[in-house]
Amino acid sequence: MPILRVSPRAYREVRLSGFLQYGHLDILCQYADVAFEEVDTRLVTTHGLGTPKQLARSCARYERAGSIFLPWHKCPRESKSCVPIGSPWLYLLENMKDVAADPSEELFDNHARFFVIPHSSTSQRYTRDWETIADQVGNWIGSVEGENGALLLHWADFLNNEFVHLLRKFELPLYCVGYGGHSNSLSSFNQSGGRNRFLNNTFQLLSRAKSLHVLEPTTLTYYASTLGVQIFLADRNVFERIYPYLYPSTLGSPKKELDIREAINFLWHQHEQLSKQSSQGRIALASKILGKEYMHSRASLGEILSARPKLLDGVKYAFNYFK
């Protein structure tokens, strides 16, 4: 039988697949000027913001697996293999300071309000009562004046034709910022590109928004807040009505249900704080939440990504932050 040979690059892409989602690793490599071939395959990071309990649990799991965990914030556990780096979104903003905008790449129109549709990307794996969800979303949108509004949908849910059809009845433009998976191919539903364009497209869309209306806590809110976009969080009882339809798969798992509830409560509190801030206050608070104090210099991050000898020499190096 012929021997199946895997190229070094393919091996790296498999090992680093979680880090490649949403273009996080691409952004960090660009900032630190590190080639993909140099990246240490032991590296892992979070996809978004976790609670302190979730971070500690992840840190312990990755440490046992021999991985190097790069959370956005300092992990509650003391571990030399856990190095906080700040959110890739903040590094994207740094990268974009030196790049002139290309009008030909503009994908989105200006809108006063963007309504963020509840994130239920497990829609490809589980049955959902889409009609009920759409009706509840419609009631929420109807409770807010929707002048020059548009709907923003997660890429996985955008693939659900039934749900998209139900949302179109609101007669508002429907947007998606692209494919956030680890593959870098063009998405089938728009021309926004693969993972390395996902956060760039997010920036472009949010730069054209005056306000962001969210029904449930989402990392997108922190990104918008760093740009000063006004945040409106729906009344909690509206979310509670939709919650059972979004997460039915957790109803048979009390522990998972409790974990989700704890995470939602943690994030909800932060969102309420953001919604009460002035524009400058939102920028400062969101940047802090995303771990701005833990950002590294270009050289320091380069050593972390390529795991040069200094990485695990001690805590002193690990906490050599970008100021």
N, C-alpha and C positions, 0 to 999 in steps of 0.2 A: 504493500500500500504506500502511496506517495505520502511524504511527511508534510504536514501543514505548517508552513513557516509564517510567523507573525512578525511584521516589520517593527523596529524599535519605536517608531512614531505611533503605530496602532496600539502597541502595548502601553505606551504612555497615555494615550487617549482613553483607554479602558480604565487604567489605574486612577486617572485624574478626572474621570467623567463627572463626578459630583462637583468638583471645583470648576469645571468648564461651564456648568449651567449658568444662564443669564450673562455669560461673557465675563464672569468675575476674574478668572485667571488671566484672560486676554488683557483686561484692563490693567491688572497689577503688573503683568509682564511689560506692557507698554510704558508704564510709569517708571519701572525700575530698569528698563532696557535689558531685559533678560529674554533670551530665545527659548521657545517652548522645549527644545531639545535639552536645555540645561535644567529644567524644573525638576526638583526632587519629587519622585512619585509617592513619597510617604505623606505628602501634604494633604490635609483636608480642611474644609472650612464650613461655616454655616451658610444656609441659603437666605436667611433673614435674621431677624432679631428673636432670640429666645429668652425665656425667663431665666433668672439665676439658677433655679433648680434644673432646668433643661441643659444649661451650659455645663453645670457640674457633672451631670450624668454623661453628656457627650464627651467631656474631657476625660473622664475615667475610662469610658469605653475605648476611645481612641488610644489612650496611653497603654492599655492592655494589648491593643492590636499593634503596637509599635509605630503608630502614626504620629505625625507632628500636627497638632491642632492649632489652627489660626482663627480664633473667634474674633468678632468685631470688638468685643469688650473683654476686659480682664475676667478670666474665669474665677469663680469663687474658690476653686481648689488651687493649692500651690503646686505647680508642676512645671518642670523645666521643658517639657515637651508641649506645653501650651503657651503660645505666644500671641497676644492680642495685636491686631494690626489696624483696626478701624474698618469701616465699610468700604468695599470697592467703589461704591457710588461717590465717595469723597475723593478717591483717587481719579475717578473719571472727570470730576469737576476740575481737578488740577491739570489733567491731560488736555482738557478743552481750552484752557487759558491760552495755549500757544497755537491753537488751530482756528483759522478764520472760517466762518460759517459759509457753506456752499448752498446758495438759494435753489440750485437744481435738485438738491437732496431733500427739500422740504416735503414731507408727506402729509402734514396735518394743517387744517385750517384753524384760524383763531376762534375760540369759543369762550364765552363768559363763564360757563359752568360745565364741568365734566362730572357725570354721575358714574361712579364706579360700581359695576354690577357685582353682586356677591360672588366671591371666588369659590367655585365648586368644581375644581378641575378633575375631581375623581369621576366626573360625569361619563368618562369613557369606560369606566369599570363598573359603575353601579347605576341602578335605575333611580331616577329622580322624578318627582311630581313637578315637571317643568311648568305646567300651566299654572299651578298654584303659586310657584315661586315667581313667575312672571307677573301674576296678578298682584302679589304683595309688593313687588318692586314697582309696579305701576302706581299703586297707592302711595308709596313713598315718594316717587318722583312728582306725583300730582300734588303732594302736600307742600312742595317748594316751587316757587315761580321758576319755570324752566326757560327763561328768555335766552336765546342763542345757546342752547344746551346741546350736549352730545353724550352718548353712552360709551363707556370704556369697558371692554370685555377681556378676560384672560384668554390666552391663546388656545388652551385646551378646550375651553368651553365654546370658543369661536368655531370649533370643528363640529359642534353639536347642531346639526341643521334644524332640529325641532326647536331648540331653545332660541337660536338666532331668529327663526321665523316668528316666534312669539314676541321677541323683543322689538322687531321691526314695526309692530303695530303702534308703537309709541310715536312713530314718525319723527324720530330724532336720528341724526347721523350716528353710525355705529363704528367704533374704532377698536383696533387691536395693535399693540406696539410690536408684535412679531413673535417669533418662535424662541422660547427661552430654554429649550433643552440643550444637551451637550453637543448635539450635531450642529454643524455650521452650514447646512444646505439651505437653499431658499425654501421658505414656507410655501405651502400649497394655496394658502388663502389670501395672501397679499404679497406685495413686492418689497417688503421691509427687510428681508434678509434673515440670516441666521443669528446665532447667539451673540456674535460680536457686535451686532447692531441693536440688540435688545435695549440696553440701558441708554444708548445714544438716542434711540427713538423715543424712549421714555422722557429723556431730557427735552427733546424737541417738542413733544406734545405738552409737557407741563409748562414749558416756556411760553406757550400760547394760551394758557388757562388763567382765569382770574380767581376761580374758586374750584375746590375739589369736594364733592359730596360723597361720603362713604357710608355704607350701611354696616360694615364690620371693620374692625381694625386690620390694617394692611401696611406692609412695608412701604408701599407706594406713597402713603401719607407722609412719611418721614422725608422721602425724596422731594416731594412737592414742597414741604415746609422749608427745606434748605434753600429753595428759590423764592421764598416769601409768599407762596400761593396761600390764599385763605382756605382754611379747613372747616368743613361742616360735618360733624358726626351725627348720624341719625339718632333719634330718640331710642333709648335702650329697649323699650317695649316693642318697637317695630322690629328690631333685630330678633328679639325673643320669639316673635311669631314665625319668623322665617327659619330660625335656627334648626328646628327638627327636620325641615325639608332639605337643608344643606348637609347635615351630618347624620343621616339615618344609620350609616354603617357603624357608628359608635354606640348605638343604643344597647347593644348586647355586650358591651365591654365597659363596665363601671370605671375601671382604672383609666382607660383611654378617654372616656367621657370626662372624668375629673381633670386629667391633664389638659384637655382642650379648654375646659372651663377656666382653669387657673391661668392658662396662657391668654385667653380672651380678656379676663378681668385685668390682668397685668397690662396688656396693650391698650385696653379701653381707657384705663386711668391716664396713660401717657397721651392718648389721643385727645382726651378731654382737656388736658393741660395745654396741648398745642392749639386747640381751637380757641382758647381764651387769650392767646398772645397777640401782640401787635406783629406786624410784618417782620421787623428786626428781631423781636422776641422769638418768633417761630424759627427763624434762621439759626439763632444761637442755640435754642433748646434742641432742635432737630439734629444739629451738628454734634452736640454733646451726646445725645442718645445714640447716634450712629458711630460714636467712638472717635471723634476728632482728636482727642488728647492722646490716642494710642497710635496715630499715624506715624509711619517711619519715613526717614529720608530716602531718597532714591537709592543711595548706596546701601543703606541698612536693609531695605526691603529686598534688594538684589541678593544680598548674602542669605537672607531667609529663604527666598524662593529657590535658589540654587544649592542651598544647604552646604555652603562653604564651611570650613572647619569651625568658625567662630560661633555658629548658630547655637549649639548646646554647651558652650564653654561655661555658662553660668547665668544666673538671673540678671546680673548687672548688664550683660549685653542684650539679653532678651527684652529688657525694658528701656532700651535706648531709643526713645520716641522722637518723632519729628515734632518740633515745636514751632 
